[in-house]
Amino acid sequence: MAGLSVGFGLTLLVVGVLIHAVVRDLTAAWTGTGLNPFSPSGGSSSGNAPLPPGVPTPTAPLPEVTPAPWNGSSRVTILLMGLDYRDWEAGSGAPRTDSMMLISVDPITDRVSMLSIPRDLWVEIPGFQHNRINTAYSSGEGNRLPGGGPGLAMRTVESVIGVPIQYYVVLDFSTFERMIDEIGGVDVLVAERIKISPIGRYSVWLDPKAYHLDGAEALAYARTRRGGGGDFSRAGRQQQVAMAILDRVAGFQMIPLLVAKAPLLYQQLASGVRTNLSLDQMIGLAWLVARIPRENYQTEVIQPPTMVGFYTRPDGAQVLRAVPDAIRELRDRLFVDTSAIGP
């Protein structure tokens, strides 16, 4: 989609931050116990704690990471993750991330960078063995590590990309749909004929032309793997939906209205949102992002042939093997070269 994409997936985003500006400080909602979707895992890993299927046992304890608070003027980087909790509800254990997007905002140069990370990227999960990057969240939640799934996902992406990540935003699918509907849908230009399957509806074909999509349609468009390019084209659609959300909110000057509706929206959406951003930080970032010109946005996808290669493991699993030098060059272009502060 953001989204999430938000796509997403959601998928997610300067856009995730814009939408989250309507929600109250969610940290006050994290008081439950156990491993329900948007409650903190808390505590350290226990040898007696049951692990979800497929979640590896950590090889070493991980320290809890407490990022420095954003001062409102330095570069801030956010990891946006989209989850499907239908797997959770079915009893299959802690969910994996369906989408991961790294958003970085530089208030000094007025630039925003968006990087989509493929879920099949084969990486080392800190404290665990190598695995697909989309298992980091599941491993953190299932092992009840400090910081839970978001904390381990942040550490994993930091080790791969090489940039510090201060914050995260996690969305489930139903919340993403509700957010899109709240802003009246989004406008997207479909580049190729593609089939989408909105949850709870019949599948439909979209022809190459402009469409106005509601929440369910936008989620389906951002998540579908049909069409050329597979997951990499899907990442591009997630970024497209993210920018469409931004255009909708900024173009219709909806931020004041959404902020005014925050209490009601909080009651409706809080159960599907998890973030370590405070309300003040969300609103500050929302206004910052809203004033940055569209031409100052950079969007990239980690994709073949230069940044990753296709690889079949001995067990037959098909994964993506990173090309470190190419990813470092991309990192410098998105997160270092644009900064007035420098490396």
BELFEN-V850816 format. One record per pair of residues at least 12 apart in sequence whose ideal C-beta (glycine too) atoms are under 6 Angstrom apart, sorted by the first residue. I is the first residue (numbers start at 0). J is the second residue. D is the distance in whole Angstrom. If there is no record, write none. Layout:
BEGIN
i={I;I}
j={J;J}
d={D;D}
END
This chain:
BEGIN
i={0;0;0;0;0;0;1;1;1;1;2;2;2;3;3;3;3;4;4;4;4;4;5;5;5;6;6;6;6;6;7;7;7;7;8;8;8;8;8;8;9;9;9;9;10;10;10;10;11;11;11;12;12;12;13;13;13;14;14;14;15;15;16;16;17;17;18;19;20;20;20;21;21;21;22;22;23;23;23;24;24;25;25;28;36;36;37;39;40;40;40;42;44;44;44;44;48;50;51;51;51;52;54;54;54;55;55;57;57;57;59;61;61;63;63;66;69;71;72;74;74;75;75;76;76;76;76;77;77;78;78;78;78;78;79;79;80;80;80;81;81;81;82;82;83;83;84;93;93;93;95;95;95;96;96;98;99;100;101;103;105;105;106;107;108;108;109;109;110;110;111;111;112;112;113;113;114;114;115;115;116;117;117;117;118;119;119;119;120;120;121;121;122;124;124;125;135;135;135;136;136;138;139;149;153;160;161;162;166;166;168;169;171;172;173;174;174;174;175;176;176;176;179;179;180;180;182;182;184;184;184;185;185;185;185;185;186;186;187;187;187;188;189;189;189;191;191;192;193;193;193;194;195;195;195;196;197;197;197;217;221;221;221;231;231;234;238;249;254;297;305;306;306;306;307;307;308}
j={81;175;218;221;237;240;14;15;79;241;14;240;241;81;98;175;237;98;221;237;240;241;81;170;175;98;221;222;237;240;81;98;221;237;81;97;98;221;222;237;81;98;170;175;81;98;100;237;79;100;241;79;102;241;102;111;288;241;244;245;79;168;284;285;248;285;178;281;281;282;285;257;261;264;265;272;261;265;278;277;278;272;274;269;84;87;273;147;140;143;147;143;57;142;143;144;143;141;92;93;141;92;137;138;141;127;128;126;127;142;126;126;144;145;146;165;280;283;106;105;338;104;165;103;162;164;165;102;166;101;153;156;164;167;100;168;96;99;169;97;98;170;94;171;97;172;171;137;140;141;133;134;137;133;136;237;116;115;114;334;337;338;287;339;337;339;291;295;295;337;291;296;297;333;238;298;299;333;234;300;301;230;301;319;133;131;318;319;132;319;318;320;159;138;155;154;151;152;155;148;152;151;151;167;167;330;330;334;275;276;274;273;271;218;271;268;271;272;218;214;215;218;214;217;213;214;247;253;211;212;213;212;217;243;244;247;211;243;210;239;243;209;205;207;210;207;226;206;205;225;226;225;219;220;223;219;215;216;219;240;236;237;240;300;302;300;298;289;285;333;325;322;325;326;319;321;320}
d={6;5;6;4;6;5;5;4;5;5;5;5;5;5;6;6;6;6;4;2;5;6;5;6;5;5;3;6;3;6;4;5;5;5;4;5;4;5;5;6;4;6;5;5;4;4;6;5;4;5;6;5;5;5;5;5;4;4;4;5;5;5;5;6;5;5;5;5;5;5;4;4;5;5;5;6;6;4;6;5;4;6;6;5;5;6;4;5;5;5;3;5;6;4;6;6;6;5;2;5;4;5;6;5;4;5;5;5;5;6;5;4;6;3;6;4;6;6;5;5;6;5;6;4;6;5;6;5;5;6;5;6;5;5;5;5;5;6;5;5;4;6;5;5;5;6;5;4;4;4;4;6;5;5;5;6;4;5;4;5;6;5;6;4;6;5;5;5;5;5;6;5;5;4;6;5;5;6;4;5;6;6;6;6;4;5;5;5;4;5;4;6;5;6;5;5;5;4;4;4;5;6;3;4;6;5;5;5;6;5;5;4;4;6;6;5;3;6;6;3;5;5;4;5;6;4;5;6;5;6;5;6;6;4;6;5;5;6;6;6;5;5;5;6;6;6;6;5;5;6;4;5;4;5;5;6;4;5;4;6;5;5;5;6;4;4;5;5;6;6;5;6;5;6;4;6;5}
END
